[in-house]
């Protein structure tokens, strides 16, 4: 089996890394499976250089389609045209997409129209918020994919409710044949395998490295916060961003905050408070840094007192590392980080920040646990399925 792996943004490569290593291990074990790596170029990231690929120990992509920029529609169209040309001249047995970016949806549509099977890794997650482009990408991709690899029982149920069964399949889910690799009862097309993002996290945990900011501002373990913000609901409106920052900065008891600032956030942030030196003068405990590499960022997260974020992926990582997490969103596609993990969803109303921080500093934050199958072997399970399906 030849698998074409698709990635369009930096988080995709974190997930793809686990799949690359699992396929390479299967090949070394004599299994007839290989891969190509396609980068659509959806997101340009100056930190996604040779260093990034070295950090995750994955090869450079076989091709970069160079489809960055433009509106949602323009980018979708550009990716579809470029990938169609590539896939026509480089046929494959399976196109494997991960996550929920525009590239995920666009490449799935192209593959299916060319009669190529599609596998979706991280299938079934839902926020039920159709104002999020990612939610539309997820729903379209899941409706097309031949194989749906899920991270949780919640994702399984979402897919079953939305009809992820062949039309002729009439059995009740509880009577379905047992999945030989996980022991779960699942529908055809649906494979509960775990979380490939956590595979990469656990595989690299001993390799996390101290970023420059650690010594420069004299950080100590469990005595600082990490903050990230990039979603439009939080960072695109001046008054709202100001209120969020004021609530955070006045309720953290002068605990240092490390803030790797997203380019989208930086634009308005510096308009509000001046350049970086002015920010540091006004808020001595706020330390703004450029976006960090994977190993450096997770070094900070693992040792933080807590994390404040609006990212979905970070809530999964904090859950596995046992770090309290406050999420500034009205919904989440990863509810298991709340029901089982260390995450709490507080919404986008700045007034909710103070009570959450009071609870955190009072030592009343939940301990949390780790969701089932988030054990570092999700990619191995996926590859075992692919080998079986190709035989």
Secondary structure, DSSP 4 states (H G I P E B T S, - for coil): -EEEEEE-SHHHHHHHHHHHHHHHHHHHTT-S-EEEEEE---S--TT-SHHHHHHHT-PPPSEE-----S-HHHHHHHHHHHHHHHHHHS--SEEEEETTSHHHHHHHHHHHHTT-EEEEEEET-----TTSHHHHHHHHHHHH-SEEEESSHHHHHHHHHTT-S-TT--S-GGGSPBPTTT--B--TTEEE---HHHHHHHHHGGG----HHHHHTT--TTSEEEE----HHHHSSHHHHHHHHHHHHTTSTT-EEEEE--HHHHHHHHHHH-SHHHHHHH-TTEEEEPPPPHHHHHHHHHH-SEEEE--HHHHHHHHHHT-EEEE--S--S-THHHHTSSEEE--S-THHHHHHHHHHHTT--------TT-SS-HHHHHHHHHHHHH-
